[in-house]
Amino acid sequence: MERTFGRLAPVCFAVCLMAPYPADAADAGKDLLAAASQGRADTVTTLLGKGAPIETTDKSGRTALMLAAQHGHAAAVRVLLAKGANAAARDAHGATAWVLATFSPAGPSGGIDEVLTILPRPSRPRLAVEAGWSEANLYSSCSMRPGQLTEHVNQLQPDVLALTAFRRFAGVSGKQLVEIAGANGRGVAAVPNDQAFADTDAVLVLVVRPGAACQPQQTGDNLTLTIDVQLLRAKDRAVLLRKSFGGGLKGLHAQVVTGQAQYFPVYEEWIKQHAEQIYWAAVEAWFRAA
């Protein structure tokens, strides 16, 4: 038995060296993810040269390319792309390397900006925006009867205010990530029709809910504002985003005014604040699902 083992030992040793070691591959993958996340481009090159799996992922489904991009490490991104990393791969939440760098950056802005010039940029979607408003939260006013309250808010055109603020942000500060294909204010809670979905990639529906309630002890009206948002993909009308912004709970939006003229500036300011939040939420939802 000893002589047999002695003859087979060299053969076994050679075969074992050639055999794959899943544990070693997993360790190499972890090292690659760490190097990419930290921007150690030379180490990334070395590990790939030794056979580290380029598409290995962490617990969130993020590859080395995604981590390098998210942390603004342009040199590592270049190495990974040159070695064939898949820029179209998505993590567990639907984000590509470009999406992470754009919407969840974890590195310095200069590094992120350079990364975004390297990664392939997805095409801009055509977005139709439909807006309306609801009187559901107009309860009472200390100075107006219910009918007058509704008419006063209607004259302020909350839907138009929302459209104007959204389009302005998209055109000025939104990095040209979407093309606004059309925008309509309907005066009542918006329900997109077939025309809204024609020749567009998605429809964004905004329902503005101004609120007012008389506060006799404060001799004024307590104003609130909520904007309900839905993003619908045009081809199948799947809901990609459903979220409410603002509201009067927990101090998010609540202000007492003492006259009708104060309604407009309060609502206008709140709507402007939310235009940016709505824009980024809708655009990110699109690119994670597209």
C-alpha positions, 0 to 999 in steps of 0.5 A: 500500500505504501509503494502504491501511494508513493507512485500515485502521489506525484500524479495526484499532486499534479492533477490537484494543481490543475483542478478548479478550486471554487473557494479560491475563486470566491476569495479572488472575487471578493478581493476584486470587489474590494479593490474596485470599490477602493479604486486600486486599479493596479490590483484589479488588473493583477487579480483579473490576470490571475483569473478572478471572475470579472462578473462576481457580485456582492450580496446586493448583486453589484459587480466590480464595475458597479462598485468602481463606478459608484465610488468614482474610481475612473481608472478602475472603471477603464480597466474593467471595461477594457477587460470585458466587464458588462456595463449592462449588468444590473444589481438586485435593485435593477441598477447598472453601473451608470445608474449607481454612479448617477443616482447613488454616488458614493465618491467625490463629484469629480470622480463621478463626473469622469466615470460618467464620461466613460460608461455608456449612457442609456438613451433618453426616454420621452416622458409625458407629464399629466397633472391634476389637482384634488379638492379632497383635503380642502376641509374649511376656511376661517374666511371663506365658505366651502365653495369659495375655498374650492374656487379660490384654490382652483384659480391658483391652478395647482396642477399648472404650478406643478407642471411648470415647476417640474418642466423648469427643473427638468430643463435647467437642472435635470442633466437632460436625462429625459425629454419632455414629450408633452405636459397637460394640466387637467384641473381635476385629478389626472387620468391619462388617456391613450393619447398620453401614452402615444409616442412616449416611453413613460407617463408621469402622473401628478395629482396635487392635493392642497389642504386647508382647515380653519384653526379658530384658536389661531384665527387662521387657516392651516395649509397642507400640500401633498403630491401623489405621483405615478410613473407608468411605462407606456408599452405595458402601462406597468407602474414603475413608481407610486409615491406621495410627497409632502403631506401635513403629518409630522410637520412635513407641510403645515403652515397657518396663514391669516389671509387668502393672498397667502395661499399662493406663495405657500403652495407655490414654494412647496410645489417647487421644493418637490419638483426636484424630488419628484424628478429624480425619483421618477427618472431613477425609477425609469432607468432601474426598470428600463 
